[in-house]
């Protein structure tokens, strides 16, 4: 009888660990997955090796682009 109770507790513990792992995996942010020929919807800001931001943006590749226009309502784009 004690062995059956211990077995049930072990199974419940394993299931709880699996559920917790799945929930935490869903909560963690992920990088967008784009095909190599697609341009992502969002632009990513550029920071140099010292952590200083520049008025450049990129889409995850080696190319960087400058912002073209500025408006007080929409900002730099």
C-alpha positions in Angstrom: 0.0 0.0 0.0 2.8 2.5 0.9 4.5 1.6 -2.4 1.4 2.5 -4.4 1.1 5.9 -2.6 4.8 6.6 -3.2 4.4 5.7 -6.9 1.4 8.0 -7.3 3.3 10.9 -5.6 6.3 10.4 -7.9 4.0 10.4 -11.0 2.3 13.6 -9.8 5.6 15.2 -9.1 6.9 14.4 -12.6 3.8 15.7 -14.2 3.9 18.9 -12.2 7.6 19.4 -13.3 6.6 18.9 -17.0 3.7 21.3 -16.7 5.8 24.0 -15.0 8.5 23.6 -17.6 6.0 24.1 -20.4 4.4 27.1 -18.8 7.8 28.9 -18.2 8.8 28.1 -21.8 5.6 29.8 -23.1 6.3 32.9 -21.0 9.8 33.5 -22.2 10.2 35.9 -25.1 11.3 34.4 -28.4 13.0 36.0 -31.4 10.7 36.2 -34.4 11.2 33.4 -36.9 11.4 34.8 -40.5 12.3 33.2 -43.7 15.6 34.4 -45.1 13.8 36.4 -47.9 11.2 38.1 -45.7 11.6 41.4 -44.0 10.3 41.4 -40.4 7.5 43.7 -39.4 9.5 45.4 -36.7 12.8 47.3 -36.9 15.5 46.7 -34.3 17.6 49.6 -32.9 21.3 49.6 -33.3 23.7 49.8 -30.4 27.5 50.0 -30.7 29.9 47.8 -28.8 29.9 50.3 -25.9 26.1 50.2 -25.6 25.5 53.6 -27.0 22.4 53.8 -29.3 22.7 55.2 -32.8 20.0 56.6 -35.1 20.2 53.5 -37.2 18.1 50.4 -37.4 18.3 46.9 -38.9 16.2 43.8 -39.4 18.7 41.3 -37.9 21.1 41.1 -40.8 24.4 42.9 -41.4 22.7 45.9 -43.2 21.9 49.0 -41.2 19.7 51.8 -42.4 19.3 55.5 -41.4 15.9 56.9 -40.4 14.6 59.1 -43.2 12.1 61.4 -41.6 10.9 62.8 -38.2 7.5 64.0 -37.1 6.5 64.9 -33.5 3.5 62.7 -33.6 5.0 59.6 -35.2 8.6 60.0 -34.1 11.6 59.0 -36.3 10.9 56.6 -39.1 
